[in-house]
Amino acid sequence: MDRREFLRACALVYSGGALSSLTGCGSSAPVSLPGVDPVAGDPLDPTTATDPLPQPDPLVHLLKRTRFGVSAEDLEAAQAQGAEAYLDAQLAPQLLPDTAELLATVNFPLMQLPTPLVSTLSNSELLAATQQLAEKTVFLASYSDRQLFEVMVDFWNDHFNVENVTGTLPGAKIAFDRDVVRVHALGRFGTLLHATAKSAAMLEYLDGRSNRAQGPNENYSRELMELHTLGHGGGYTETDVREVARCFTGWNSDRITYAFQFNANQHDSDSKTVLGHSIAAGGGVEDGERVLDILAAHPSTARHLATRLARRFVSDDPPTAVIDAVAAEYARTEGDIPSMLRVLMRHTDFQAAADRKLRRPLDFVCGAIRAFDADPSHYPGAGLIDLLSRLGQVPHRWFPPDGYPDRGEYWLSTSGLMERWNFAATLVESRGLLGQSQASDHVGSSETPVSLVDTLSARLLMRPLRARDREALIAVAGDGAAALSGEALVLASERIAGLLLASPAFNLR
């Protein structure tokens, strides 16, 4: 497959200014590519498009928002279950196939170490641990049947972001991901909040170790309210930031076991006032625990979290109605995460939000792997981490505390799309790269260009094509009436599959 012609075909698929706004999640300035007319109406923006993408089936939309990737087998199983039973199963991951057997097909030895041994790793081993955690994260996102669980693990690792590169963080982040986020990802928010606050990784990352009565450190208290709970403008003041910092003085963790420790001689035990709540003098570790309870119960936390969830699952600028509904469910259930997700995914705004989210790089890469039935025993972890590095989203390597951006405009660039297109071409033309079946294995032994395009688009996109895109792909496949077989069929299948994976219909969720 000629790469230059493939990339030109990709650009033509995005013709009509498709890169300028990508359905409400793009930049206001058009992105220029060869073959793309930045002046024409945007075919992906339903408010201006004269030829919008046909809407997917509601079940397909649900799967695309609750999974990193959807295989033909995934869709068939969900159709047999029905939408409600599918969602119930995904919200009870303990009833789905265990990941232990899946992980046995690959080798992440440092991820299996008991926590006390993690802290004894050398610098070179910590560097290897950083790489293995990223590879394991991508592996589970790509191959695990517990797809919504993995989506929520990714969500919480952004919400409570801790990078895993600096100092002793590589070891502490293993425990954070394994013992905090993965344990509580589908539990109650308040329980998860307490667990993150007492984790060695968070105490190290946001300077909790140096927060002492003699000189309170406000880093954690500020991010706790602005990012983790109340949100910007959520009703706290600079005085609250200082008072919350005082409540957490003396919080620390053992550097060997990573277990939480409280050092009473470093704690400010005088009285404090947080968000109008009086905290009496003479307290200890319970001062910080009380703050976490106050924050978890605050209406601003319900709304901030509802907004973050709606932004991840609905659209970059989610409607007020869905935020209100999820926030109300947070208050009703005291932060039960599965209950909030059920309300969100049953909401009419969710059901009407197809194509309102751009796949972030991790979604795109894992989605392509799963769509192609890749064999987990052939997992090329290092190569995928290199690709995600070029795309800008290696798991656990976002250094500011706010997590990877969840707006399409951040990820929409000429270089980013070129990397996606190149990956799509490499995936389909490097036969056996991931141990996946070839594209031609999913079609008949003899196909016309028309039937080839229809078969592969149904399998990889699970939705109708725009008429002009279908016609363009048929022309790329060959003479519409001439049968394809043998090597000609293999090559045409690779080209069409690659273009489908690179298309707007695959890159939107």
HELIX and SHEET records of a PDB file:
HELIX    1   1 ARG A    3  VAL A   13  1                                  11    
HELIX    2   2 PRO A   58  THR A   66  1                                   9    
HELIX    3   3 ALA A   72  GLN A   81  1                                  10    
HELIX    4   4 ALA A   83  GLN A   90  1                                   8    
HELIX    5   5 PRO A   93  LEU A   95  5                                   3    
HELIX    6   6 THR A   99  LEU A  103  1                                   5    
HELIX    7   7 PRO A  109  GLN A  112  5                                   4    
HELIX    8   8 THR A  115  VAL A  118  1                                   4    
HELIX    9   9 ASN A  123  TYR A  143  1                                  21    
HELIX   10  10 GLN A  147  HIS A  159  1                                  13    
HELIX   11  11 LEU A  169  ALA A  175  1                                   7    
HELIX   12  12 PHE A  176  VAL A  181  3                                   6    
HELIX   13  13 ARG A  182  HIS A  184  1                                   3    
HELIX   14  14 PHE A  189  ALA A  197  1                                   9    
HELIX   15  15 ALA A  200  TYR A  205  1                                   6    
HELIX   16  16 GLY A  208  SER A  210  5                                   3    
HELIX   17  17 ASN A  219  GLU A  223  1                                   5    
HELIX   18  18 LEU A  224  HIS A  228  3                                   5    
HELIX   19  19 GLU A  238  CYS A  247  1                                  10    
HELIX   20  20 ALA A  264  GLN A  266  5                                   3    
HELIX   21  21 GLU A  286  ALA A  296  1                                  11    
HELIX   22  22 PRO A  299  PHE A  313  1                                  15    
HELIX   23  23 THR A  320  THR A  333  1                                  14    
HELIX   24  24 ILE A  337  ARG A  346  1                                  10    
HELIX   25  25 THR A  348  GLN A  351  1                                   4    
HELIX   26  26 PRO A  361  ALA A  371  1                                  11    
HELIX   27  27 PRO A  376  HIS A  378  5                                   3    
HELIX   28  28 GLY A  381  LEU A  391  1                                  11    
HELIX   29  29 GLY A  408  TRP A  411  1                                   4    
HELIX   30  30 THR A  414  GLU A  429  1                                  16    
HELIX   31  31 ALA A  439  HIS A  442  5                                   4    
HELIX   32  32 PRO A  449  LEU A  460  1                                  12    
HELIX   33  33 ALA A  467  ALA A  477  1                                  11    
HELIX   34  34 GLY A  486  ALA A  502  1                                  17    
HELIX   35  35 PRO A  504  ASN A  507  1                                   4    
SHEET    1   A 2 TRP A 251  SER A 253  0                                        
SHEET    2   A 2 PHE A 260  PHE A 262 -1                                        
SHEET    1   B 2 LYS A 272  VAL A 274  0                                        
SHEET    2   B 2 HIS A 277  ILE A 279 -1                                        
SHEET    1   C 2 SER A 446  GLU A 447  0                                        
SHEET    2   C 2 LEU A 484  SER A 485 -1                                        
END                                                                             
